[in-house]
Amino acid sequence: MTHINLSASQISALEANGCTAEDWQRVMVAPAFSPEHIRNVAFSGDVRLGCFNRSFTLAGGVCRHAGIRNATLHNVDVADDCLIENIHNYIANYRIGRSSIIRNVNQIYVEGRSSFGNGVAVNVLNETGGREVYINDKLSAQMAYIMALYRHRPALKARLKEITDYYTEKYSSAVGTIGEDVHITNVGLMRDVRVGDCCTISGAARLRNCSLNSNAAAPIHIGDGVICDDVIISSGSTVDEGATLERCFVGQACKIGHNYSASDSLFFSNCQGENGEACAIFAGPYTVTHHKSTLLIAGMFSFMNAGSGSNQSNHMYKLGPIHQGTLERGAKTTSNSYILWPARVGAFSLVMGRHTSHSDTTNLPFSYLIEQNNTTYLAPGVNLRSVGTIRDVKKWPVRDHRSDPNRLDCINFNLLSPYTVQKMLKGLELLRNLRSASGELSDEYSFHSAKIKNSALRKGIDYYRTAVHKFMGNSIIKRLEGVALPDDETIRRHLRPTTEVGRGEWVDLSGLIAPKSEVDRVLEAIESGELNRLRLINAEWQVMHERYYEYEWTWVFDHIEEFYGIDPEKITADDVRRIVNEWREAVVGLDRMVYEDARKEFSLASRTGFGADGTRAEKDMDFEQVRGDFESNPFVRATLDHIEQKSALGEELLNRLPA
């Protein structure tokens, strides 16, 4: 927009309205500007004003006309139709977007050149440093994972720092921006804060060196009593109710509130933090903690639910708080659980009790870690039959609240994938070796300072074999879906992979499940300078994410001979029949175990406390009114339907196979 100098009559009108200026020649206005709604304003520095034509209806039905009243503005650009009033101190060095409201605030300013939170070093995982992640507007969970954990590649570390520094310098400025349709009310201090479109800031106490990356598709809300220092908050997130954040990154669609306190921590998509405390944590997607007594410290988590009173220690009172630990995807803790870092808990495991022996169960996923007499006992694979595990996996996609079309994090929700299945294959070998070394009649087996009971080991082998059958069979059936199979050669042709990518080890980059070979390719491209911008690196993660099923099939094809003893280049229809029948048995068997696990929630013991002051019949009626009937429970119905659907899917393929 072109701005012009004020006319003499406009200056006179402004002065009549109680306005002053250090130099009226430095106050520029839109050609259609009217001074009618500018009252009691002190101007200094270079100021540009738009037109003020519209009205706003505030909460309670109060109507306020756009304009500027009772304010001091220094080096400020105000776009059309803004409402700025009752600024107790001043606004300095800002561009304010169209139709924004700023009311009853103390001070908003930029002091010198600011990066607005970009480039801040967050000492994640290790409180004393060494795993710094340099946060930025485009930070993804995958990028942060590489920054924090791949310190064994110093050239990569240096290049990522250079790339982040370039971005930080590019977007640093001595002038802050407040986007369009922003509402800022009852705020104390905002210093060096960049605010995106449609953001709401209401009652915040202090925001300093922050970027609030709000937009119309995914607005940000900052609420009462919030304090943020050196923080970046991504689109669609809410930070409310007295939360305190220091040197933190908040990803998309997160909810932080109820006096939550966090320092030197990263929270990625759909995380929730309430009431408790976080210090130096890497909270991957769907890390959830709701309880006042819960401390998460120096740990890496994802798809995790922290029970009340869950705590960890990163300090052994020797060389300081230097230890760290990992709960792999889907692992969760029960009430009053405790882990002394360092430790590593396998994917989709459950931690109960106090664990101080530094266990590493990465190759025993889906386990229970139970404390008995100060000893960690492992029950491998038992969580595969838990209704809670299946419920978790079903709820995560439904609870993806990201509305921004530009999603920063790549999130794979699959329970069974090459990542978890490769661990179960290693777990099978590990458990068999333990049994072979210590004898089949041993009461207990020792593993990494933990104990495994004989019965738990035998069941663990069965659980893992069943789960691998389910995954491998499902992939093969999917590969042969919807195609004519007149002979064995046609079957082999359809089973052959379309890419070599997918062989070997797979990794979980905090939500992105991908072949390690592809991850290494990207890292080498970063080190060489071929990938030198944040957006280019994020695009590579996205391509990996989109091609997941293509890569997954290569991995499955590569393991057919290892698991089934069948050369996939010589596979026959009879081999496929055997695989399908084993798959169907595995699927139905696991679903039946889940079904029976769900039944426990409707047992007599679960009815304790129902039917207050009533008879047994009234207890049952009260229970059914509140919890419903077992057979009509939506999850139970879905499990039974799943059995029918999978049975039919297997039958359909069997009917298409050549005789």
GIRACOR-V310522 format. One line per field, one symbol per residue. ss: DSSP state (H for helix, E for strand, C for the rest). psi: psi as a letter, one per 30 degrees, with the letter a starting at -180 (. if undefined). burial: 1 if it has 9 or more other C-alpha atoms within 8 Angstrom, else 0. A space follows every 10 residues. Layout:
ss: ???
psi: ???
burial: ???
This chain:
ss: CCEEECCHHH HHHHHHCCCE ECCHHHEEEE CCCCHHHEEE EEEECCEEEC CCCCEEECHH HCEEECEEEE EEEEEEEECC CCEEEEEEEE EEEEEECCCC EEEEEEEEEC CCCECCCCCC EEECCCCCCC CEEECCCCCC HHHHHHHHHC CCCHHHHHHH HHHHHHHHHH CCECCEEECC CCEEECCCEE EEEEECCCCE EECCCEEEEE EECCECCECC EECCCCEEEE EEECCCCEEC CCCEEEEEEE CCCCEEECCC EEEEEEECCC CEEECCEEEC CEECCCEEEC CCCCEEECEE ECCEEECCCC EEECCCCCCC CCCCEEECCC CEECCCCEEE CCEEECCCCE EECEECCCCE CCCCCCCEEE EECCEEEEEC CHHHHCHHHH HHHHHHHHCC CCCCCCCCCC CCCCCCCHHH HHHHHHHHHH HHHHHHHHCC CCCEEEECCE EEEHHHHHHH HHHHHHHHHH HHHHHHHHHC CCCCCCCHHH HHHHHCCCCC CCCCCEEEEC CEEEEHHHHH HHHHHHHHCC CCCHHHHHHH HHHHHHCHHH HHHHHHHHHH HHHHCCCHHH CCHHHHHHHH HHHHHHHHHH HHHHHHHHHH HHCCHHHCCC CCCCCHHHHH HHHHHHHCCC CCCHHHHHHH HHHHHHHHHH HHHHHHCCC
psi: kklllkleee eeeeefggll kejffgjkll egkkgegjkh kkklajkkka lifllkjlkg gkkkkkakki lkkjhkkjak hljjlhjecl kkhlkklkgl kjkhlekjlk jakkfhfkfk kjilejeglf hkkjllegkl eeeeeeeefh ffieeeeeee eeeeeeeeee gllfklkjak hkjjkhkdkj khkkklkgkk jjgkekkkil kjillefilk kkakgkkkki kkklkglkjl hgkjkkilkj akhljkahgk kkkhlkkakg lkjkebkkjh ljjlkhkkkf kegkkkkhlk lkhkkklkgk llkgkghdga iflllkjlkf klklkglkkj lklkklkhlk kkakjgghlj gegilhlkjk kjhgkkkkjk ffffgkfeee eeeefeeegj gjfkfjkekk kkfkekleee eeeeeeeeee eeeeeeefkf gkelkkjhgl kkleeeeeee eeeeeeeeee eeeeeeeeeg kgkkifleee eeeffklflf kflaklljih ejklkeeeee eeeeeeeffe jgkeeeeeee eeeeefgefe eeeeeeefge eeefgkjffg kleeeeeeee eeeeeeeeee eeeeeeeeff fgleeffkfl hkgaleeeee eeeeeeflke fgkeeeeeee eeeeeeeeee eeeeffkl.
burial: 0010110001 1011101111 0000011111 0010001111 1111111111 1100000000 0001111111 1111111111 1111111111 1111111111 1111111111 0011111111 1111111000 1111111011 1111111101 1000011011 1011101100 0101111111 1111111111 1111111111 1111111111 1111100111 1111111111 1111111111 1111111111 1111111111 1111111111 1111111111 1111111111 1111111111 1111111111 1111100000 1111111111 1111111111 1111111111 1111101111 1111111111 1000111111 1111111011 1010010000 0101000111 1000011111 1111111100 1101100000 0000100011 1111011011 1011111111 1111111011 0000101101 1100101000 1110111111 1111111110 0111111000 1101011101 1101100101 1111111001 1000010100 1110111011 1111011101 1011101110 0100001001 1000000111 1111000100 0010011011 0110011001 001100100
